[in-house]
Amino acid sequence: MGQCTGCGRTVPIFKGDRYRGYCRLCRHQARLEAGDYHTPLMPYLQALSGHHQLFLANMDRALSVMRPHGNRRGQPRSKPAAVRLTLPEDEQLELFEPPARDFTRFRTKEHAEYTAPWVLYTTQIAARLSEARGWSAEVTQRTRRGLVILMSSYPGFGRLRRSEVMPLHARQLPVERVCDVLEEIGLLIDDRAAALDLWLDRALSGLASGIRSDVLIWINELRHGTPRRRPRQERTIHAAVPYVRPLLEHWSQSYDHLREVTKDDLHESIKPLTGTPRRHTILALRSLFGCLKRRKVIFRNPAARLRPGGTLDRARVPLDQAELDLAIKRAGTPTHRIILVLAAIHALRRKAICLLTLEDVDLANRRMTVNDHTRPLDHVTARAIQEYLDYRRQRWPNTANPHLLITQQTAHETQPVSLFWVGKHFRGLPATLERLRVDRHLDEALANGADPLHLAIVFGMSDTTAVRYATAARRIMEESASRLGGELEA
């Protein structure tokens, strides 16, 4: 302790350098005036005042910086601090559509900004989705790389269009995962054209402009519905348009609008049709002209008195043993085998196979629930499911998809597989999924005396469907009995 030469206070003083007799504060001020500091921090130290805020250790550190080339070997990677950003609720409307941004010219060394707030925020969202959906380390890393490309120059307002993100495919980046992150925080605008619209452009090409506009009115009602009519599924439109397209092309050569079509024209067009094509064509025409009459586009409905007739019961024939053996021989993967078992033993449709979840399968109690109907698991099905689960666990160990069947695409999502993917395993085979399902129903009916009640209990089908299968089985039994009787008489 001693009296300071500068301020005169009795404080601890320095005794070992040329500022002997000064306290700490006076010594610091004297060194600043003398210019004894020769460090890069000199400009910052000169700006300090006597009332500068003090900090504890590491409290004044900025957000952790993402290293563009990773940390050095042996050093732990520092986690970035949590960043919360939100879009403004009242977004400024765009006077005109801005030009699309070109991210193909992005250069990492020149344009990457790893400390930008939106880069840090989106990478945190990507890490959260990665844990929730079971993305692999490689997919997560590539997703972060794509977010750095998109968010390095993001101004903080506006949204990204999907068409701007799609060119990232050229960099081998998972565009779908990047879009999942942007959609999670509300930064994505899906500007892709609907697949149904693209299909309709091809299907309705070549029609007269008036007839085309009339058909689009009908299709819009099917897609979106009305206050009195519920919207239909897209597969209904895909099934109805091909039946009326040949008629529309024929009428386009003579008429400009469908209001010119008469009842005689309808009868002449459907006269050469028979069976199922005739029935579906009449149903589509009734729906088309009925919609135009309700919208007051036409004056009279020429299809009002057309009758499609009753439904024809399709011939249900069991599969030959050679066809079954070929389907079993082609099932060489765990995925193919489990689909074959579910269709050939449990008679599941493609949609039911797609929607089957892990919770629906109880291997311990040998039970499986399909459409709220519980059925027992046989030894063959249990073994096929166990084999597939082992394959799934080895191929996608971190997936969070709750469905039983997954693919390389759905392993990083929570959506079921597509109907097309399930059906492609039996493409080119005589034993398709539909024929395998029908054969299983007929086999059960033949084994139990064509009892419709038994079929309804085992497969959970409706009473009318059970009666149709029982009738088909009874017809097969009668034909085989008559054939056997003729052989005995001979």
Salt bridges, closest charged atoms under 4 A:
ASP17 OD2 - ARG27 NE 2.87
ASP36 OD2 - ARG18 NH2 2.56
GLU91 OE1 - ARG159 NH1 2.19
GLU97 OE2 - ARG161 NH1 3.85
ASP102 OD2 - ARG105 NE 3.55
GLU110 OE1 - HIS111 NE2 3.85
GLU138 OE2 - ARG142 NE 3.30
GLU164 OE1 - ARG101 NH2 3.62
GLU164 OE2 - ARG161 NH2 3.26
GLU176 OE1 - ARG162 NH2 2.69
ASP180 OD2 - ARG133 NH1 3.39
ASP180 OD2 - ARG177 NE 3.21
GLU184 OE2 - ARG128 NH2 3.26
ASP190 OD1 - ARG192 NE 2.92
ASP191 OD2 - ARG161 NE 3.96
ASP197 OD1 - ARG223 NH1 2.61
ASP201 OD1 - ARG212 NH2 3.37
GLU221 OE2 - ARG294 NH2 2.51
GLU221 OE1 - ARG295 NH2 3.58
GLU249 OE2 - ARG245 NE 3.05
ASP313 OD1 - ARG316 NH1 2.70
GLU323 OE1 - ARG435 NH2 3.67
ASP378 OD1 - HIS346 NE2 3.49
GLU387 OE2 - ARG337 NH2 2.44
ASP390 OD1 - ARG393 NH1 3.04
GLU413 OE2 - ARG177 NH2 2.73
GLU434 OE2 - ARG437 NH2 2.49
ASP443 OD2 - ARG440 NH1 3.99
GLU444 OE1 - ARG440 NH1 2.92
GLU444 OE2 - HIS454 NE2 2.69
